[in-house]
Amino acid sequence: MKVKVVDENGKTQVVKKVVEEKSPNYIEIYATSIEGGPFGPYDFRLNFYEESIEKSNAGNVIVKRNHKAKVIVSYATAKQLVKWMEKHLDIYEKDSGHEIFVGNEIPKDTE
């Protein structure tokens, strides 16, 4: 897909080259779950975390969530993300020959 921009003179131009670079603050994380959602009229928030099951000192089973990163995006970017992920997950499922199992969500208040 060609990317077009309007220059300072109002003329539409096709982008010929995209230069990729990483911010000095760039990080990579591994997450097993995500939570979040719309934040008023402003943006969409995605909180990534790694989830594990442990036993408390009292012997109760607990879910531990180690929050890794929060990503805040515009609603337009959130919609682009959904479409991009659906496309690539569909390709993965088709190529692998199996559907990705998501499982059941654990309720927030389980006490």
PDB file as gemmi writes it, atoms N, CA and C in Angstrom:
CRYST1    1.000    1.000    1.000  90.00  90.00  90.00 P 1                      
ATOM      1  N   MET A   1       0.835  -1.176   0.000  1.00  0.00           N  
ATOM      2  CA  MET A   1       0.000   0.000   0.000  1.00  0.00           C  
ATOM      3  C   MET A   1       0.883   1.245   0.000  1.00  0.00           C  
ATOM      4  N   LYS A   2       0.605   2.147  -0.915  1.00  0.00           N  
ATOM      5  CA  LYS A   2       1.368   3.392  -0.987  1.00  0.00           C  
ATOM      6  C   LYS A   2       0.914   4.345   0.105  1.00  0.00           C  
ATOM      7  N   VAL A   3       1.898   4.981   0.752  1.00  0.00           N  
ATOM      8  CA  VAL A   3       1.601   5.983   1.761  1.00  0.00           C  
ATOM      9  C   VAL A   3       1.720   7.340   1.104  1.00  0.00           C  
ATOM     10  N   LYS A   4       0.687   8.154   1.290  1.00  0.00           N  
ATOM     11  CA  LYS A   4       0.682   9.492   0.710  1.00  0.00           C  
ATOM     12  C   LYS A   4       0.602  10.517   1.826  1.00  0.00           C  
ATOM     13  N   VAL A   5       1.285  11.643   1.614  1.00  0.00           N  
ATOM     14  CA  VAL A   5       1.245  12.752   2.561  1.00  0.00           C  
ATOM     15  C   VAL A   5       0.999  14.041   1.784  1.00  0.00           C  
ATOM     16  N   VAL A   6       0.487  15.043   2.494  1.00  0.00           N  
ATOM     17  CA  VAL A   6       0.295  16.355   1.888  1.00  0.00           C  
ATOM     18  C   VAL A   6       1.409  17.248   2.410  1.00  0.00           C  
ATOM     19  N   ASP A   7       2.181  17.834   1.473  1.00  0.00           N  
ATOM     20  CA  ASP A   7       3.308  18.676   1.894  1.00  0.00           C  
ATOM     21  C   ASP A   7       2.829  20.073   2.281  1.00  0.00           C  
ATOM     22  N   GLU A   8       3.786  20.933   2.639  1.00  0.00           N  
ATOM     23  CA  GLU A   8       3.467  22.275   3.122  1.00  0.00           C  
ATOM     24  C   GLU A   8       2.786  23.146   2.070  1.00  0.00           C  
ATOM     25  N   ASN A   9       2.881  22.776   0.796  1.00  0.00           N  
ATOM     26  CA  ASN A   9       2.238  23.518  -0.295  1.00  0.00           C  
ATOM     27  C   ASN A   9       0.876  22.931  -0.673  1.00  0.00           C  
ATOM     28  N   GLY A  10       0.434  21.922   0.076  1.00  0.00           N  
ATOM     29  CA  GLY A  10      -0.852  21.312  -0.204  1.00  0.00           C  
ATOM     30  C   GLY A  10      -0.818  20.263  -1.303  1.00  0.00           C  
ATOM     31  N   LYS A  11       0.383  19.912  -1.756  1.00  0.00           N  
ATOM     32  CA  LYS A  11       0.535  18.928  -2.820  1.00  0.00           C  
ATOM     33  C   LYS A  11       0.656  17.522  -2.219  1.00  0.00           C  
ATOM     34  N   THR A  12      -0.081  16.570  -2.781  1.00  0.00           N  
ATOM     35  CA  THR A  12      -0.011  15.185  -2.316  1.00  0.00           C  
ATOM     36  C   THR A  12       1.209  14.512  -2.919  1.00  0.00           C  
ATOM     37  N   GLN A  13       1.979  13.859  -2.067  1.00  0.00           N  
ATOM     38  CA  GLN A  13       3.172  13.159  -2.530  1.00  0.00           C  
ATOM     39  C   GLN A  13       3.179  11.740  -1.978  1.00  0.00           C  
ATOM     40  N   VAL A  14       3.746  10.826  -2.771  1.00  0.00           N  
ATOM     41  CA  VAL A  14       3.884   9.438  -2.342  1.00  0.00           C  
ATOM     42  C   VAL A  14       5.196   9.302  -1.583  1.00  0.00           C  
ATOM     43  N   VAL A  15       5.152   8.660  -0.428  1.00  0.00           N  
ATOM     44  CA  VAL A  15       6.357   8.426   0.368  1.00  0.00           C  
ATOM     45  C   VAL A  15       7.205   7.392  -0.361  1.00  0.00           C  
ATOM     46  N   LYS A  16       8.462   7.720  -0.619  1.00  0.00           N  
ATOM     47  CA  LYS A  16       9.359   6.836  -1.362  1.00  0.00           C  
ATOM     48  C   LYS A  16      10.176   5.925  -0.462  1.00  0.00           C  
ATOM     49  N   LYS A  17      10.405   6.361   0.782  1.00  0.00           N  
ATOM     50  CA  LYS A  17      11.272   5.595   1.670  1.00  0.00           C  
ATOM     51  C   LYS A  17      10.830   5.785   3.113  1.00  0.00           C  
ATOM     52  N   VAL A  18      10.877   4.712   3.886  1.00  0.00           N  
ATOM     53  CA  VAL A  18      10.614   4.766   5.323  1.00  0.00           C  
ATOM     54  C   VAL A  18      11.907   4.375   6.027  1.00  0.00           C  
ATOM     55  N   VAL A  19      12.350   5.217   6.939  1.00  0.00           N  
ATOM     56  CA  VAL A  19      13.567   4.958   7.702  1.00  0.00           C  
ATOM     57  C   VAL A  19      13.162   4.447   9.080  1.00  0.00           C  
ATOM     58  N   GLU A  20      13.635   3.251   9.430  1.00  0.00           N  
ATOM     59  CA  GLU A  20      13.324   2.638  10.727  1.00  0.00           C  
ATOM     60  C   GLU A  20      14.483   2.880  11.686  1.00  0.00           C  
ATOM     61  N   GLU A  21      14.164   3.294  12.913  1.00  0.00           N  
ATOM     62  CA  GLU A  21      15.172   3.422  13.947  1.00  0.00           C  
ATOM     63  C   GLU A  21      14.527   3.178  15.300  1.00  0.00           C  
ATOM     64  N   LYS A  22      15.328   2.805  16.291  1.00  0.00           N  
ATOM     65  CA  LYS A  22      14.816   2.531  17.627  1.00  0.00           C  
ATOM     66  C   LYS A  22      15.192   3.667  18.566  1.00  0.00           C  
ATOM     67  N   SER A  23      14.234   4.061  19.378  1.00  0.00           N  
ATOM     68  CA  SER A  23      14.457   5.076  20.401  1.00  0.00           C  
ATOM     69  C   SER A  23      15.482   4.559  21.409  1.00  0.00           C  
ATOM     70  N   PRO A  24      16.247   5.449  22.044  1.00  0.00           N  
ATOM     71  CA  PRO A  24      17.160   5.004  23.106  1.00  0.00           C  
ATOM     72  C   PRO A  24      16.397   4.336  24.257  1.00  0.00           C  
ATOM     73  N   ASN A  25      15.099   4.621  24.397  1.00  0.00           N  
ATOM     74  CA  ASN A  25      14.287   4.041  25.466  1.00  0.00           C  
ATOM     75  C   ASN A  25      13.544   2.785  25.013  1.00  0.00           C  
ATOM     76  N   TYR A  26      13.826   2.292  23.825  1.00  0.00           N  
ATOM     77  CA  TYR A  26      13.147   1.120  23.278  1.00  0.00           C  
ATOM     78  C   TYR A  26      13.379  -0.096  24.167  1.00  0.00           C  
ATOM     79  N   ILE A  27      12.297  -0.852  24.435  1.00  0.00           N  
ATOM     80  CA  ILE A  27      12.409  -2.077  25.218  1.00  0.00           C  
ATOM     81  C   ILE A  27      11.601  -3.176  24.550  1.00  0.00           C  
ATOM     82  N   GLU A  28      11.967  -4.406  24.822  1.00  0.00           N  
ATOM     83  CA  GLU A  28      11.178  -5.559  24.424  1.00  0.00           C  
ATOM     84  C   GLU A  28      10.791  -6.284  25.695  1.00  0.00           C  
ATOM     85  N   ILE A  29       9.528  -6.724  25.757  1.00  0.00           N  
ATOM     86  CA  ILE A  29       9.056  -7.442  26.931  1.00  0.00           C  
ATOM     87  C   ILE A  29       8.340  -8.699  26.477  1.00  0.00           C  
ATOM     88  N   TYR A  30       8.166  -9.631  27.408  1.00  0.00           N  
ATOM     89  CA  TYR A  30       7.352 -10.818  27.176  1.00  0.00           C  
ATOM     90  C   TYR A  30       6.155 -10.706  28.115  1.00  0.00           C  
ATOM     91  N   ALA A  31       4.957 -10.866  27.566  1.00  0.00           N  
ATOM     92  CA  ALA A  31       3.751 -10.801  28.379  1.00  0.00           C  
ATOM     93  C   ALA A  31       2.860 -11.985  28.045  1.00  0.00           C  
ATOM     94  N   THR A  32       2.142 -12.480  29.051  1.00  0.00           N  
ATOM     95  CA  THR A  32       1.226 -13.592  28.829  1.00  0.00           C  
ATOM     96  C   THR A  32      -0.226 -13.136  28.823  1.00  0.00           C  
ATOM     97  N   SER A  33      -0.473 -11.893  29.222  1.00  0.00           N  
ATOM     98  CA  SER A  33      -1.844 -11.387  29.272  1.00  0.00           C  
ATOM     99  C   SER A  33      -1.862  -9.887  29.052  1.00  0.00           C  
ATOM    100  N   ILE A  34      -3.068  -9.387  28.848  1.00  0.00           N  
ATOM    101  CA  ILE A  34      -3.255  -7.957  28.616  1.00  0.00           C  
ATOM    102  C   ILE A  34      -4.590  -7.541  29.208  1.00  0.00           C  
ATOM    103  N   GLU A  35      -4.657  -6.302  29.686  1.00  0.00           N  
ATOM    104  CA  GLU A  35      -5.903  -5.724  30.147  1.00  0.00           C  
ATOM    105  C   GLU A  35      -5.903  -4.260  29.738  1.00  0.00           C  
ATOM    106  N   GLY A  36      -7.014  -3.632  29.864  1.00  0.00           N  
ATOM    107  CA  GLY A  36      -7.101  -2.219  29.526  1.00  0.00           C  
ATOM    108  C   GLY A  36      -8.351  -1.942  28.728  1.00  0.00           C  
ATOM    109  N   GLY A  37      -8.332  -0.850  28.009  1.00  0.00           N  
ATOM    110  CA  GLY A  37      -9.471  -0.486  27.195  1.00  0.00           C  
ATOM    111  C   GLY A  37      -9.535   1.013  26.974  1.00  0.00           C  
ATOM    112  N   PRO A  38     -10.713   1.480  26.546  1.00  0.00           N  
ATOM    113  CA  PRO A  38     -10.868   2.906  26.247  1.00  0.00           C  
ATOM    114  C   PRO A  38     -10.687   3.759  27.496  1.00  0.00           C  
ATOM    115  N   PHE A  39     -10.094   4.917  27.315  1.00  0.00           N  
ATOM    116  CA  PHE A  39      -9.899   5.860  28.404  1.00  0.00           C  
ATOM    117  C   PHE A  39     -10.565   7.171  27.992  1.00  0.00           C  
ATOM    118  N   GLY A  40     -11.861   7.246  28.253  1.00  0.00           N  
ATOM    119  CA  GLY A  40     -12.623   8.447  27.889  1.00  0.00           C  
ATOM    120  C   GLY A  40     -12.534   8.737  26.403  1.00  0.00           C  
ATOM    121  N   PRO A  41     -12.629  10.002  26.041  1.00  0.00           N  
ATOM    122  CA  PRO A  41     -12.603  10.363  24.618  1.00  0.00           C  
ATOM    123  C   PRO A  41     -11.191  10.476  24.048  1.00  0.00           C  
ATOM    124  N   TYR A  42     -10.187  10.182  24.864  1.00  0.00           N  
ATOM    125  CA  TYR A  42      -8.823  10.511  24.483  1.00  0.00           C  
ATOM    126  C   TYR A  42      -8.047   9.381  23.819  1.00  0.00           C  
ATOM    127  N   ASP A  43      -7.983   8.224  24.482  1.00  0.00           N  
ATOM    128  CA  ASP A  43      -7.096   7.193  23.980  1.00  0.00           C  
ATOM    129  C   ASP A  43      -7.499   5.818  24.479  1.00  0.00           C  
ATOM    130  N   PHE A  44      -6.735   4.827  24.042  1.00  0.00           N  
ATOM    131  CA  PHE A  44      -6.941   3.425  24.375  1.00  0.00           C  
ATOM    132  C   PHE A  44      -5.687   2.965  25.099  1.00  0.00           C  
ATOM    133  N   ARG A  45      -5.850   2.274  26.224  1.00  0.00           N  
ATOM    134  CA  ARG A  45      -4.698   1.884  27.038  1.00  0.00           C  
ATOM    135  C   ARG A  45      -4.591   0.369  27.125  1.00  0.00           C  
ATOM    136  N   LEU A  46      -3.389  -0.144  26.908  1.00  0.00           N  
ATOM    137  CA  LEU A  46      -3.110  -1.578  26.923  1.00  0.00           C  
ATOM    138  C   LEU A  46      -2.053  -1.841  27.981  1.00  0.00           C  
ATOM    139  N   ASN A  47      -2.410  -2.610  28.998  1.00  0.00           N  
ATOM    140  CA  ASN A  47      -1.489  -2.929  30.081  1.00  0.00           C  
ATOM    141  C   ASN A  47      -1.069  -4.393  29.935  1.00  0.00           C  
ATOM    142  N   PHE A  48       0.197  -4.623  29.619  1.00  0.00           N  
ATOM    143  CA  PHE A  48       0.717  -5.973  29.402  1.00  0.00           C  
ATOM    144  C   PHE A  48       1.326  -6.506  30.693  1.00  0.00           C  
ATOM    145  N   TYR A  49       1.038  -7.770  30.993  1.00  0.00           N  
ATOM    146  CA  TYR A  49       1.600  -8.375  32.197  1.00  0.00           C  
ATOM    147  C   TYR A  49       1.859  -9.855  31.988  1.00  0.00           C  
ATOM    148  N   GLU A  50       2.707 -10.395  32.871  1.00  0.00           N  
ATOM    149  CA  GLU A  50       2.991 -11.829  32.876  1.00  0.00           C  
ATOM    150  C   GLU A  50       2.274 -12.421  34.077  1.00  0.00           C  
ATOM    151  N   GLU A  51       1.522 -13.485  33.828  1.00  0.00           N  
ATOM    152  CA  GLU A  51       0.688 -14.070  34.869  1.00  0.00           C  
ATOM    153  C   GLU A  51       1.230 -15.433  35.267  1.00  0.00           C  
ATOM    154  N   SER A  52       1.224 -15.696  36.578  1.00  0.00           N  
ATOM    155  CA  SER A  52       1.647 -17.006  37.074  1.00  0.00           C  
ATOM    156  C   SER A  52       0.732 -17.420  38.228  1.00  0.00           C  
ATOM    157  N   ILE A  53       0.712 -18.713  38.493  1.00  0.00           N  
ATOM    158  CA  ILE A  53      -0.100 -19.251  39.582  1.00  0.00           C  
ATOM    159  C   ILE A  53       0.850 -19.697  40.681  1.00  0.00           C  
ATOM    160  N   GLU A  54       0.585 -19.251  41.900  1.00  0.00           N  
ATOM    161  CA  GLU A  54       1.441 -19.564  43.035  1.00  0.00           C  
ATOM    162  C   GLU A  54       0.585 -19.937  44.236  1.00  0.00           C  
ATOM    163  N   LYS A  55       1.229 -20.444  45.260  1.00  0.00           N  
ATOM    164  CA  LYS A  55       0.545 -20.729  46.529  1.00  0.00           C  
ATOM    165  C   LYS A  55       0.988 -19.680  47.545  1.00  0.00           C  
ATOM    166  N   SER A  56       0.025 -19.196  48.315  1.00  0.00           N  
ATOM    167  CA  SER A  56       0.344 -18.237  49.375  1.00  0.00           C  
ATOM    168  C   SER A  56       0.904 -18.995  50.573  1.00  0.00           C  
ATOM    169  N   ASN A  57       1.398 -18.255  51.565  1.00  0.00           N  
ATOM    170  CA  ASN A  57       1.912 -18.881  52.790  1.00  0.00           C  
ATOM    171  C   ASN A  57       0.840 -19.679  53.504  1.00  0.00           C  
ATOM    172  N   ALA A  58      -0.429 -19.291  53.309  1.00  0.00           N  
ATOM    173  CA  ALA A  58      -1.550 -19.991  53.951  1.00  0.00           C  
ATOM    174  C   ALA A  58      -1.987 -21.209  53.139  1.00  0.00           C  
ATOM    175  N   GLY A  59      -1.315 -21.449  52.006  1.00  0.00           N  
ATOM    176  CA  GLY A  59      -1.643 -22.611  51.179  1.00  0.00           C  
ATOM    177  C   GLY A  59      -2.714 -22.356  50.137  1.00  0.00           C  
ATOM    178  N   ASN A  60      -3.179 -21.114  50.016  1.00  0.00           N  
ATOM    179  CA  ASN A  60      -4.178 -20.772  49.002  1.00  0.00           C  
ATOM    180  C   ASN A  60      -3.514 -20.566  47.647  1.00  0.00           C  
ATOM    181  N   VAL A  61      -4.221 -20.929  46.604  1.00  0.00           N  
ATOM    182  CA  VAL A  61      -3.727 -20.694  45.246  1.00  0.00           C  
ATOM    183  C   VAL A  61      -4.032 -19.248  44.878  1.00  0.00           C  
ATOM    184  N   ILE A  62      -3.015 -18.542  44.400  1.00  0.00           N  
ATOM    185  CA  ILE A  62      -3.205 -17.148  43.990  1.00  0.00           C  
ATOM    186  C   ILE A  62      -2.666 -16.939  42.581  1.00  0.00           C  
ATOM    187  N   VAL A  63      -3.193 -15.939  41.915  1.00  0.00           N  
ATOM    188  CA  VAL A  63      -2.690 -15.534  40.609  1.00  0.00           C  
ATOM    189  C   VAL A  63      -1.838 -14.296  40.828  1.00  0.00           C  
ATOM    190  N   LYS A  64      -0.609 -14.350  40.353  1.00  0.00           N  
ATOM    191  CA  LYS A  64       0.306 -13.218  40.486  1.00  0.00           C  
ATOM    192  C   LYS A  64       0.448 -12.570  39.110  1.00  0.00           C  
ATOM    193  N   ARG A  65       0.255 -11.256  39.052  1.00  0.00           N  
ATOM    194  CA  ARG A  65       0.397 -10.508  37.801  1.00  0.00           C  
ATOM    195  C   ARG A  65       1.561  -9.540  37.928  1.00  0.00           C  
ATOM    196  N   ASN A  66       2.584  -9.766  37.117  1.00  0.00           N  
ATOM    197  CA  ASN A  66       3.755  -8.909  37.087  1.00  0.00           C  
ATOM    198  C   ASN A  66       3.593  -7.961  35.896  1.00  0.00           C  
ATOM    199  N   HIS A  67       3.181  -6.726  36.178  1.00  0.00           N  
ATOM    200  CA  HIS A  67       2.919  -5.751  35.118  1.00  0.00           C  
ATOM    201  C   HIS A  67       4.232  -5.318  34.470  1.00  0.00           C  
ATOM    202  N   LYS A  68       4.269  -5.417  33.147  1.00  0.00           N  
ATOM    203  CA  LYS A  68       5.501  -5.159  32.397  1.00  0.00           C  
ATOM    204  C   LYS A  68       5.523  -3.787  31.738  1.00  0.00           C  
ATOM    205  N   ALA A  69       4.419  -3.410  31.073  1.00  0.00           N  
ATOM    206  CA  ALA A  69       4.405  -2.145  30.333  1.00  0.00           C  
ATOM    207  C   ALA A  69       2.973  -1.740  30.027  1.00  0.00           C  
ATOM    208  N   LYS A  70       2.764  -0.437  29.922  1.00  0.00           N  
ATOM    209  CA  LYS A  70       1.485   0.092  29.477  1.00  0.00           C  
ATOM    210  C   LYS A  70       1.743   0.841  28.174  1.00  0.00           C  
ATOM    211  N   VAL A  71       0.914   0.560  27.173  1.00  0.00           N  
ATOM    212  CA  VAL A  71       1.019   1.245  25.891  1.00  0.00           C  
ATOM    213  C   VAL A  71      -0.274   2.036  25.705  1.00  0.00           C  
ATOM    214  N   ILE A  72      -0.135   3.319  25.433  1.00  0.00           N  
ATOM    215  CA  ILE A  72      -1.288   4.201  25.250  1.00  0.00           C  
ATOM    216  C   ILE A  72      -1.296   4.654  23.790  1.00  0.00           C  
ATOM    217  N   VAL A  73      -2.431   4.409  23.111  1.00  0.00           N  
ATOM    218  CA  VAL A  73      -2.539   4.733  21.689  1.00  0.00           C  
ATOM    219  C   VAL A  73      -3.846   5.477  21.416  1.00  0.00           C  
ATOM    220  N   SER A  74      -3.899   6.145  20.271  1.00  0.00           N  
ATOM    221  CA  SER A  74      -5.140   6.785  19.850  1.00  0.00           C  
ATOM    222  C   SER A  74      -6.145   5.711  19.452  1.00  0.00           C  
ATOM    223  N   TYR A  75      -7.406   6.092  19.355  1.00  0.00           N  
ATOM    224  CA  TYR A  75      -8.425   5.127  18.931  1.00  0.00           C  
ATOM    225  C   TYR A  75      -8.145   4.633  17.513  1.00  0.00           C  
ATOM    226  N   ALA A  76      -7.654   5.513  16.641  1.00  0.00           N  
ATOM    227  CA  ALA A  76      -7.331   5.100  15.270  1.00  0.00           C  
ATOM    228  C   ALA A  76      -6.221   4.057  15.269  1.00  0.00           C  
ATOM    229  N   THR A  77      -5.204   4.255  16.099  1.00  0.00           N  
ATOM    230  CA  THR A  77      -4.112   3.285  16.185  1.00  0.00           C  
ATOM    231  C   THR A  77      -4.608   1.974  16.775  1.00  0.00           C  
ATOM    232  N   ALA A  78      -5.502   2.033  17.767  1.00  0.00           N  
ATOM    233  CA  ALA A  78      -6.065   0.807  18.354  1.00  0.00           C  
ATOM    234  C   ALA A  78      -6.811   0.012  17.287  1.00  0.00           C  
ATOM    235  N   LYS A  79      -7.568   0.695  16.441  1.00  0.00           N  
ATOM    236  CA  LYS A  79      -8.313   0.010  15.380  1.00  0.00           C  
ATOM    237  C   LYS A  79      -7.355  -0.588  14.357  1.00  0.00           C  
ATOM    238  N   GLN A  80      -6.296   0.142  14.002  1.00  0.00           N  
ATOM    239  CA  GLN A  80      -5.277  -0.391  13.093  1.00  0.00           C  
ATOM    240  C   GLN A  80      -4.636  -1.632  13.694  1.00  0.00           C  
ATOM    241  N   LEU A  81      -4.350  -1.602  14.988  1.00  0.00           N  
ATOM    242  CA  LEU A  81      -3.738  -2.732  15.680  1.00  0.00           C  
ATOM    243  C   LEU A  81      -4.629  -3.958  15.604  1.00  0.00           C  
ATOM    244  N   VAL A  82      -5.927  -3.794  15.837  1.00  0.00           N  
ATOM    245  CA  VAL A  82      -6.866  -4.912  15.766  1.00  0.00           C  
ATOM    246  C   VAL A  82      -6.849  -5.538  14.372  1.00  0.00           C  
ATOM    247  N   LYS A  83      -6.942  -4.711  13.349  1.00  0.00           N  
ATOM    248  CA  LYS A  83      -6.967  -5.227  11.970  1.00  0.00           C  
ATOM    249  C   LYS A  83      -5.656  -5.932  11.626  1.00  0.00           C  
ATOM    250  N   TRP A  84      -4.533  -5.342  12.015  1.00  0.00           N  
ATOM    251  CA  TRP A  84      -3.218  -5.911  11.730  1.00  0.00           C  
ATOM    252  C   TRP A  84      -3.055  -7.253  12.436  1.00  0.00           C  
ATOM    253  N   MET A  85      -3.460  -7.322  13.712  1.00  0.00           N  
ATOM    254  CA  MET A  85      -3.326  -8.561  14.467  1.00  0.00           C  
ATOM    255  C   MET A  85      -4.250  -9.648  13.929  1.00  0.00           C  
ATOM    256  N   GLU A  86      -5.499  -9.302  13.610  1.00  0.00           N  
ATOM    257  CA  GLU A  86      -6.424 -10.298  13.053  1.00  0.00           C  
ATOM    258  C   GLU A  86      -5.864 -10.897  11.767  1.00  0.00           C  
ATOM    259  N   LYS A  87      -5.316 -10.046  10.911  1.00  0.00           N  
ATOM    260  CA  LYS A  87      -4.742 -10.513   9.642  1.00  0.00           C  
ATOM    261  C   LYS A  87      -3.613 -11.513   9.901  1.00  0.00           C  
ATOM    262  N   HIS A  88      -2.688 -11.147  10.766  1.00  0.00           N  
ATOM    263  CA  HIS A  88      -1.527 -11.997  11.002  1.00  0.00           C  
ATOM    264  C   HIS A  88      -1.863 -13.255  11.803  1.00  0.00           C  
ATOM    265  N   LEU A  89      -2.831 -13.165  12.718  1.00  0.00           N  
ATOM    266  CA  LEU A  89      -3.252 -14.357  13.454  1.00  0.00           C  
ATOM    267  C   LEU A  89      -4.000 -15.325  12.541  1.00  0.00           C  
ATOM    268  N   ASP A  90      -4.816 -14.794  11.635  1.00  0.00           N  
ATOM    269  CA  ASP A  90      -5.498 -15.651  10.654  1.00  0.00           C  
ATOM    270  C   ASP A  90      -4.486 -16.394   9.787  1.00  0.00           C  
ATOM    271  N   ILE A  91      -3.448 -15.699   9.346  1.00  0.00           N  
ATOM    272  CA  ILE A  91      -2.396 -16.324   8.531  1.00  0.00           C  
ATOM    273  C   ILE A  91      -1.690 -17.411   9.341  1.00  0.00           C  
ATOM    274  N   TYR A  92      -1.365 -17.117  10.597  1.00  0.00           N  
ATOM    275  CA  TYR A  92      -0.692 -18.101  11.448  1.00  0.00           C  
ATOM    276  C   TYR A  92      -1.549 -19.353  11.616  1.00  0.00           C  
ATOM    277  N   GLU A  93      -2.849 -19.159  11.935  1.00  0.00           N  
ATOM    278  CA  GLU A  93      -3.733 -20.306  12.137  1.00  0.00           C  
ATOM    279  C   GLU A  93      -3.873 -21.133  10.861  1.00  0.00           C  
ATOM    280  N   LYS A  94      -3.963 -20.459   9.728  1.00  0.00           N  
ATOM    281  CA  LYS A  94      -4.071 -21.169   8.449  1.00  0.00           C  
ATOM    282  C   LYS A  94      -2.797 -21.963   8.178  1.00  0.00           C  
ATOM    283  N   ASP A  95      -1.640 -21.332   8.355  1.00  0.00           N  
ATOM    284  CA  ASP A  95      -0.361 -21.994   8.077  1.00  0.00           C  
ATOM    285  C   ASP A  95      -0.067 -23.126   9.064  1.00  0.00           C  
ATOM    286  N   SER A  96      -0.437 -22.955  10.334  1.00  0.00           N  
ATOM    287  CA  SER A  96      -0.138 -23.962  11.349  1.00  0.00           C  
ATOM    288  C   SER A  96      -1.166 -25.085  11.363  1.00  0.00           C  
ATOM    289  N   GLY A  97      -2.352 -24.821  10.824  1.00  0.00           N  
ATOM    290  CA  GLY A  97      -3.386 -25.839  10.776  1.00  0.00           C  
ATOM    291  C   GLY A  97      -4.168 -26.018  12.061  1.00  0.00           C  
ATOM    292  N   HIS A  98      -4.011 -25.082  13.010  1.00  0.00           N  
ATOM    293  CA  HIS A  98      -4.812 -25.168  14.232  1.00  0.00           C  
ATOM    294  C   HIS A  98      -5.189 -23.778  14.729  1.00  0.00           C  
ATOM    295  N   GLU A  99      -6.306 -23.752  15.454  1.00  0.00           N  
ATOM    296  CA  GLU A  99      -6.788 -22.506  16.030  1.00  0.00           C  
ATOM    297  C   GLU A  99      -6.038 -22.218  17.326  1.00  0.00           C  
ATOM    298  N   ILE A 100      -5.723 -20.969  17.566  1.00  0.00           N  
ATOM    299  CA  ILE A 100      -5.040 -20.559  18.787  1.00  0.00           C  
ATOM    300  C   ILE A 100      -6.035 -20.618  19.940  1.00  0.00           C  
ATOM    301  N   PHE A 101      -5.681 -21.351  21.001  1.00  0.00           N  
ATOM    302  CA  PHE A 101      -6.539 -21.467  22.177  1.00  0.00           C  
ATOM    303  C   PHE A 101      -6.270 -20.295  23.104  1.00  0.00           C  
ATOM    304  N   VAL A 102      -7.323 -19.582  23.485  1.00  0.00           N  
ATOM    305  CA  VAL A 102      -7.184 -18.423  24.352  1.00  0.00           C  
ATOM    306  C   VAL A 102      -7.458 -18.774  25.804  1.00  0.00           C  
ATOM    307  N   GLY A 103      -8.379 -19.678  26.061  1.00  0.00           N  
ATOM    308  CA  GLY A 103      -8.695 -20.065  27.435  1.00  0.00           C  
ATOM    309  C   GLY A 103      -9.744 -19.164  28.045  1.00  0.00           C  
ATOM    310  N   ASN A 104      -9.976 -19.389  29.314  1.00  0.00           N  
ATOM    311  CA  ASN A 104     -10.972 -18.604  30.033  1.00  0.00           C  
ATOM    312  C   ASN A 104     -10.307 -17.479  30.803  1.00  0.00           C  
ATOM    313  N   GLU A 105     -10.972 -16.340  30.838  1.00  0.00           N  
ATOM    314  CA  GLU A 105     -10.445 -15.209  31.583  1.00  0.00           C  
ATOM    315  C   GLU A 105     -10.685 -15.424  33.069  1.00  0.00           C  
ATOM    316  N   ILE A 106      -9.688 -15.088  33.888  1.00  0.00           N  
ATOM    317  CA  ILE A 106      -9.826 -15.199  35.340  1.00  0.00           C  
ATOM    318  C   ILE A 106     -10.447 -13.907  35.840  1.00  0.00           C  
ATOM    319  N   PRO A 107     -11.552 -13.967  36.588  1.00  0.00           N  
ATOM    320  CA  PRO A 107     -12.168 -12.746  37.096  1.00  0.00           C  
ATOM    321  C   PRO A 107     -11.218 -11.970  37.993  1.00  0.00           C  
ATOM    322  N   LYS A 108     -11.347 -10.642  37.995  1.00  0.00           N  
ATOM    323  CA  LYS A 108     -10.480  -9.773  38.802  1.00  0.00           C  
ATOM    324  C   LYS A 108     -10.637 -10.076  40.288  1.00  0.00           C  
ATOM    325  N   ASP A 109     -11.873 -10.150  40.764  1.00  0.00           N  
ATOM    326  CA  ASP A 109     -12.127 -10.378  42.194  1.00  0.00           C  
ATOM    327  C   ASP A 109     -12.513 -11.830  42.408  1.00  0.00           C  
ATOM    328  N   THR A 110     -11.555 -12.642  42.824  1.00  0.00           N  
ATOM    329  CA  THR A 110     -11.815 -14.076  43.028  1.00  0.00           C  
ATOM    330  C   THR A 110     -11.760 -14.460  44.489  1.00  0.00           C  
ATOM    331  N   GLU A 111     -11.719 -13.488  45.375  1.00  0.00           N  
ATOM    332  CA  GLU A 111     -11.612 -13.790  46.811  1.00  0.00           C  
ATOM    333  C   GLU A 111     -12.947 -14.150  47.403  1.00  0.00           C  
TER     334      GLU A 111                                                      
END                                                                             
